[in-house]
C-alpha cells in the first residue's frame, strides 16, 4: 500500500569479551528489544568462543538477534553504535579485533547488498565465522545470505568445536 513503511528483517551479531560478557550481551539484547521502529523477533543461544584477533584477550560471548525494523540501514547502524556507546564501547582504541565490552554488527538487512564507506551488508565475515553462523542457525536456519548461500549450508563449512553454549 502507498505510504506504508517497509519492515526489513535484519540479523544483528552481538559479541563481548569484557566486563562480564554474558551480561553485556544480555544488556544489548534488552536495548535491541526497545529499539525504535523495530521489533525483536528471536535471539540465539549465547556461545563462548576464543577471540579472533590479538592473543592474550579473554574469550568472547556471542549471539545473534533477529529484528524486524523500519529503520534504513544507516539509521540502524547509528542506533547500534549508540547502544555500544551506552554500554561503554570505545571505538577509538585503535586495536582491530581487540577486546571490547560490546560489539554490534549488522549481519544481514533483508536481501540487500550494501557496500558503502562504513557499511558493508551482508557482513563480509559471515561465511567463515563459527561464532556468527551457529547463532544464526538458531534464529534463521533457512536464511539466504546474499552472495553466500543458506545459513544451514554455510554452517557445514566451519568447525564448531571451539564453541560452547553459555545459555541455551
VEXTORLO-625537 format. One record per residue: x, y, z of N, C-alpha, C in turn. Coordinates in steps of 0.1 Angstrom, whole numbers, plus 2048, in hexadecimal, padded with zeros to 3 digits. Layout:
N
XYZXYZXYZ;...
//
This chain:
168
8087F480080080080080980C800;8048177F980B8237F980C829807;81882F80A81A83681781E82D822;81D81F82082181682B83081582B;836814837844812838847803838;8528008328557F183185D7ED83D;85A7E08418617DA84C86C7D1846;8797D384A8847CB8458887C1850;8897B484D88F7AB85689E7AE857;8A47AE8628B27B18648B87A986F;8C37A286C8CA79A8768D57A387B;8D67A48898E07AC8908EA7A2897;8F67A389490079C89C9047A48A9;90579C8B49077A28C191379B8C7;91D7A28CC92979C8D292F7A48DD;93579E8E793C7A58F294679B8F8;9517A18FC95B79A9049617A1910;95A7AC91495E7B49209527B6929;9557B993594B7BE93F93E7B4940;9417A894393679E94492F79C936;93679692C93179591F92379091D;91F78692491178192390778C927;90A79393190179E9369017A992C;90C7AC92690D7B791B9047B390F;9057A690B8FD7A29008EE7A2904;8EA79E9108DC79F9148D77AD915;8E07B69198DC7C491A8DA7CA90C;8E37C69028E17CB8F48D47C58EF;8D07B98F28C47B38ED8B87BB8F3;8B97BF9008AF7C89068AD7D58FE;8B87DB8FA8B87E78F38B27E58E5;8B57DA8DE8AF7D78D18A07D58D2;89C7CF8DD88D7CD8DF8857D98E0;88C7E48E38857F18E48897FB8D9;8907F68CF8957FF8C48898058BD;88A8128BA87E8188B387C8138A5;8708128A186C80E8948717FF891;8727F789B8777EA89A8707E08A3;8707D48A086B7C98A88757BE8A9;8787BA8B58817AE8B88797A28B6;87D79A8AC87578E8A987A7818AF;8887808B088E7748B589C7778B9;8A176F8C28AF7708C78B57628C8;8C17618C38C87548C48CC7518D2;8D17458D48D87418E08E574A8E1;8EB74A8EC8F87518EE9037478ED;90D74B8E69187428E39257488E8;92E7408EF93B7448F294573F8E8;94F7478E49587438DA96574B8DC;9707458D797D74D8D897D7598D0;9857638D39857708CC98B76E8BE;9857768B498B7788A79947848A8;9A07838A69A978F8A79B478E8B1;9B87998B79C47988C09C378E8CB;9CE7878CD9CF77D8D89CF7848E6;9CC77B8F09CC7808FD9C0787902;9B57878FA9A878D8FE99F783903;99578690B98B77C90F983777904;97C76B9079737658FD96776F8FB;96176E8F09557758ED94876E8F0;93D7758F393076F8F39297768E7;92376E8DF91C7738D290E76E8D2;9067758CB8F87728C88F37798BB;8E87758B68E277C8AB8D377F8AE;8CF78B8AB8C178F8AD8BB79289F;8AE78D89E8A778F89289D79A895;89E7A588D8957B188E88C7B2882;8817B888387A7BE87887B7CD87B;87F7D58718827E387387D7EB867;8787F786A87580186088080B85E;88A80A86689681386589D80F858;8A28198518AB8178468B881284B;8C080C8438CC8058478D680F84F;8D881B84A8E18248508DB82985E;8CE82A85F8C882E86B8C9823875;8C78168718C980B8798D780A87E;8E180C8768EF80C87A8F2817885;8EC8238838EE82D88D8E882989A;8DC8238998D581F8A68DD8148AD;8E480B8A58EC8018AC8F88078B2;8FE8118AB90A8188B19068208BD;8FA8258BE8F582C8CA8F48228D5;8EF8168D38EF80C8DD8FD8088E2;9068078D99148048DC91980F8E5;91781B8E291C8268EA9168268F8;9098238F890182390590781890E;90C80D908912802910921804912;92680F90E93481291193E80E906;93A80C8FA9438088EF94C8148EB;9598128EA96281C8E59678188D8;96281E8CD96681B8BF9738218BC;9798298C498682F8C19928288C7;99081C8CB99B8148D19A68118C7;9A38118BA9AD80F8B09B18018AE;9AC7F78B69AF7E98B49A57E28AD;9A87DD8A199F7D689899C7C889F;9907C58A198C7B88A79917B78B6;9937C28BC9987C28CA98C7C08D3;98F7BF8E09857BD8EA97B7C88EA;96E7C58ED9647CF8EE9587CB8F7;9527D58FD9477D190693B7CE8FE;9397D38F292E7D08E99317D38DB;92C7CA8D292E7CC8C49217C88BD;91B7D18B690E7CE8AF9117D08A0;90E7C68989107C78899037C3882;9007CB8778F57C786F8FA7BC866;8F57B08688FA7A48608F27A4852;8E57A58538DC7A68478D27B1849;8CD7B683E8C27C083D8B97BC832;8AF7B48358A77AF82A8B07A7820;8AD7A88148B67A28098BF7AC803;8C07B88098C87C28038D77C0805;8DE7C47FA8ED7C57FB8F17D37FA;8F87D88048FD7E580590C7E6807;9127EE7FF9217EF8009247FE7FF;92480480B92781380C931815817;93682181794082582293A82382F;93F81A83793B81884592F80E846;92A80883B91F7FF83C9207F5830;9227E88349227DD82A9187D382F;90E7D08279047C682A9027BD81E;9027B081F9047A982C9127AB831;9137A883E9207AA84592A7A083E;9357A583993E79C831944790838;94478F84594A78484B94077884F;93477A84B92A77085092D76284C;93175F84093375183B93F74A842;94875284895474B84E95374B85D;94975186394A75387293F74A879;94474088093B73788793373E892;93974889893274F8A392775889D;92675A89091B76088A911756884;91674C87D90E74287690673A880;90B73588B90472C8948F873489B;8FB7408A08EF7488A58E574B89A;8EA74E88D8E17518828D874487F;8DE7398818D772C87F8CB72B889;8CD7308958C373089F8B773889B;8B97438958AE74D8938A974D885;8B174987B8AD74A86D8B473F864;8B17328678B872885F8B6728850;8AB72D84C8A872D83E8AB73A837;8B174483F8B47518398BE74F82E;8BC7568238C57568188CD763819;8DA76281C8E376E81D8E777280F;8E477E80B8E77827FD8F67807FA;8F87797EE9057777E990D76C7F0;9067657FA90D75B80290674D802;8F974E8048F17418058E9741811;8E27358138DA73381F8E273082B;8DE7358378E57348438E7725846;8DC71D8448DD70E8478E870883F;8EB70D8338F670782A90370D82E;90471A83191072183591671B842;90E71784B91371285891A705856;9176FE84C91F6F184992D6F4846;93170084293E70383E947709849;94270985594A70E86094B70486C;9557058749576FC87F95170288B;9476FB89194070089D9466FB8AA;9526F48A99576ED8B595D6F78C0;9607048BB96570E8C595A7158CC;94D7138C894271A8CE93C7118DA;9387188E49307128EF92471B8F2;9197158F590D71D8F990E722907;90B72F90890B7359158FD73591B;8F37379128E57369158DE731909;8D572890C8CD7239008C4718904;
//
